[in-house]
Amino acid sequence: MEKPIFQIAQKQYTRESAVVSVRMPKDMLADIDEAARISGRTRNEIITLALEFALGNLVITAAAKPEDKTTIAEKK
């Protein structure tokens, strides 16, 4: 049996926070709330984790030059 590991990802952001307001479809908010309920996390944690994932995997395809196509994670 393989020994379990305790893995913690390195923090990507400073955690200094700012309050923002976002409009989203009500059914999307319901999905976020359901994910929060199931995972035992807060709505804010789910949204922040989702945005961190999206930014880390973002590829902007409307670049002026092909060499400008890169992810934000690659720029860091």
Long-range contacts (C-beta under 8 A, 24 or more apart in sequence): 12-52, 12-56, 13-52
